[in-house]
Amino acid sequence: MNTEQGASGPAVTEADLDSPELTGARPGDVADFLLRRFRLPEEDRPYVTMLSELGGPVAVRLELAVAKIIPPVNWWQRVAKLKGTEVDEVFRSCDDAGLRAAGMWALVRLARNGDPYKANGHRAVLAAMARRGLPWTGAQLRAMLRMAEGQGRYDYHTAELAKLPIAACERADDVLLAECVAELRALHAVLGRSAYADGRRLHARAEALLGRLTASGESAENLFGEDDAFGALLRREAPDALRTPGLAALLQRCGTLSGTRPTKAWRTQVQAVLRDHPDVLAAARAVLAQLPRLPDSAIYVGHEYLSDTTHIGSENTQLMLRGLLWSLDVAPRAETTWAPALLADVARFAGTGRGGSKVLRAERLATAAVAALGARGDEAAVAGLARVRAKVVKKTVAGAVDRALDTCAERLGLTRWELVERTVPDFGFGPDARREDVLGEHTAILRLDSDGGPVLTFRGSAGRELKSVPKAVREAHADRLVELRAELKELKSTLPAERFRIETALAEGRMWYLADWRRYYLEHPLTGWFARALIWEVSTDAGATWRDGVPEPDGGHWRLVGPEGAEVFRTDGESAAPPQVRLWHPIRATPDRVHAWREHFLAARLRQPVKQAYREIYLLTPAEEETRTYSNRYAAHILRYPQAKALLAGRGWSGLTLGYWDGGFDGSAERVYHDAASGTDWAAACYLELAEHPDDDYTRVSYCSSDQVRIGRAGVVDDEGDLRDVPALVFSEVMRDMDLAVGVASIAADPEWVDRGEDRYLAYWREAGFGKLTESAEMRRTALERLIPRLKIADRLELTDRFLRVRGDLRGYRIHLGSANILMEPDDSYLCIVTARGGGSEVFLPFESDGGRLSVILSKAFLLADDAAITDSSITSQIRRGLPR
């Protein structure tokens, strides 16, 4: 009988079994025969020679038998069983050497077959051999591993090829296995690129084999494959940690954590490793500290059809890291005071995506770190959870943080909000937001600067403050310097979390009783830096009337002082009802009072850490009262999609994902707003549509168009939501978020758009770039009304309804207050000026969170007021075009 192998080789017949080339021939001659007849590449000669030594004729007998069990019509079907078939007869006629030859032959035939479906017989042979406990030599194992690894590329049947050598390695002793470590690592790397379940399972088995080679006193390097990006980072940055006795044993035990939380038995086993190896905890800290330093380029795996899947290292690496995070909860708390900050760092890194992407770096690691923080439940853990919550936006991770905080709060009989405000770290600061530590002849100073930025400096014995670390400190106090830098890093992440929390309290209208307000806000060393720069209002008659002022210390008490300088409240005064305190919001104030506060901060040159006095307010318009269930205020804008998504995510919106797939051409971003006054929650949804662009190539989204905004009661199914029923504070904050996203992400704010040839959206760019002002642009106009008289170029400036007009020596110019785009007089020709990063105006501005647009407008005004002195040819060529020479 002939065997038909398609493109992979000519037929063999029963007569070939009696050929002198097979019977009584040397192994080299048998190899010649097999290579020639089956057209195998010359590079396979050593491999084929090796199997020929075991029993070359078995290969031909196996080919003849396999051909008989492949269905002649449905050849693509898998072979269900071998028992009782011609192949089984071949097996029963072979000794161990012949069976090994059969397995090796099936491996090379499957590896070199042009059509994997026509190799189902060989696939079945490999599976059968993998189940047999055959004895293999080190050379045979290495040869099979190399054959399975192929050219270092994972393809359709790599997993099938790997089953036999992996199974054989699992039955080998450690001495034999050690001979194969290089080939095993190479195959492990290839399997790590698999997107199939079989490949991932075999990858884990290969990883376990590498782990077997690592004794407790040896390096843990073998636990991370050659292709493992995190393993490579550890080998480069933390080699000493990898060599720590006991780390390999700990990581192997960590890799066995299968559930979301550790069992009692698992904890006992980890405790034993930690007890037997005193230095392993420091090594675990060093390993986890490298995780947030892993570059994004090393995280994303390039499976095209799984482009939204991310991996930090291999599957087994992620399992080990997840267990390692939980091991910090097993260790004694007194030895892991550093753990909450590290867990928070890991959660913030793993729980976010690059550039605001919805694809998290490692969601399972993020939720494990969050759960470990929640299990600790102490003040440092809660502070860490608060920092994570201020950073993450994906619902699953944010929900995990909220649940962890709720669990901690319930344990203490508090609300989540009360728990967080009670556990804000103070970093040992005094009332002036600074701390000094003596280090020999030098003093380390950890403090906040005038703008609230964290700073670590040093002061010498002569009293001069130094920004760089003195040599004496580096040499004599290296350990303390490491701790100080870690505290500085934690302070940097705590400050934005506190700013976010206080702005949330402002937007929600939260209230406090007097004692809590003093303790957790005014007198807190860190939070107080924010609180004392803001306007508060107090009611002493159960909310019937409110008085507003900024806090000032007065002996052992506090008082609130209004914009005119008069005292409006004292904390030691008498009241008819327990005083209630909340942050002042302009939506609840009269226009005159808002004007007074703005004048106060501008005149005193005080910059608020949160935009409050100059905060935009958004009232319901007649059009919105007519539509009732939705607002078109910010509809029909063309936005840069990645920037819009990132801006909304930074404001707490989630769920927006557009793309060139079925159902991906439209979507919505959503956020829930709380109204403390009514105790209600409101769900806002902003609808956007993908705006197709030829440069997208259907792989990314560059632009989107905005549509309706809807607001309804959270948790109420099919609630269309009447905008007239939405609390004024909630409505204003929703629209403020939308204004920010549209104002910053709109293509109208791109000064170079007109030069890109994007004719499709040019009409929108002109209309939005020079048209009606939004509320945020109106706020810039209000600020400019107060700022212009104080400027040295005031006589060259004129404020109109939509523009700041600048009189230069060569021309007149009009700068739009919304987009900052410029028109030149007298013909309204466009002037493109791209402001350099950090190149804004140095004029004092009374608020920070304006996205820099007001500063850009002022810097352009100063530049154009002295247009004759401009030397940049890209600007002067535009200005002088059309002017008399």
Buried (B, 14 or more C-beta within 10 A) or exposed (E): EEBEBEEBBEBBEEEBEEBEBBEEBEBEBBBBBBBEBBEBEEEBBEBBBBBBBBBBBBBBBBBBBBBEBBEEEEBEEEBEEBEEBBBBEBBEEBEEBBBBBBBBBBBBBBBBBEEBEBBBBBBBBBBBBBEBEBEBEBEBBBBBBBBBBBEEEBBEBBBBBBBBBBBBBBEBEEEBBBBBBEBBBBBBBBBBBBEEEBBBBBBBBBBBBBBBBBEBEBBBBBBBBBBBBBBBBBBEEBEEBBBBBBBBBBBBBBBBBEEEEBEEEBBEBBBEBBEEBEEBBBBBBBBBBBBBEBEEEBBBEEBEEEEEEBBBBBBBBBBBBBBBBBBBBBBEEEEBEBBBBBBBBBBBBBBBBBEBBBBBBBBBBBBBBBBBBBBBBBBBBBBBBBBBBBBBBBEEBBEBBBBBBBBBBEEEEBEBBBBBBBBBBEBEBEEEBBBEBEBEEBBBBBBBEEEBEBBBBBBBEEEEEEEEBBEBBEEBBEEBBEEBEBBBBBBEBBBEBBBBBBBBBBBBBBBBEBEBBBEBBBBBBBBBBBBBBBBBBBBBEEEEEBBBBBBEEEEEEBBBBBBEEEBBBBBEEEBEEEBBBBBBBBBBBEEEBBBBBBBBBBEEEEBBBBBBBBBBBBEBBEEBEEEEBBBBBBBEBBBBBBBBBBBBBBBBBBBBBBBBEEEEBEBBBBBEBBBBBEEBBBBBBBBBBBBEBEEBEEEEBBBBBBBBBBBBBBEEEEBEBEBEEBBBBBBBBBBBBBBBBBBBBBBBBBBEBBEEEBEEBBEBBBEBBBBEBBBBBBBBBBBBEBBBEEBEBEEBBBBEEBBBBBBBEBBBBBBBBBBBBBBBBEEEBBBBBEBEEEEBBEBEBBBBBBBBBBBBBBBBBBBBBEBEEBEEEEBBEBBBEEEEE
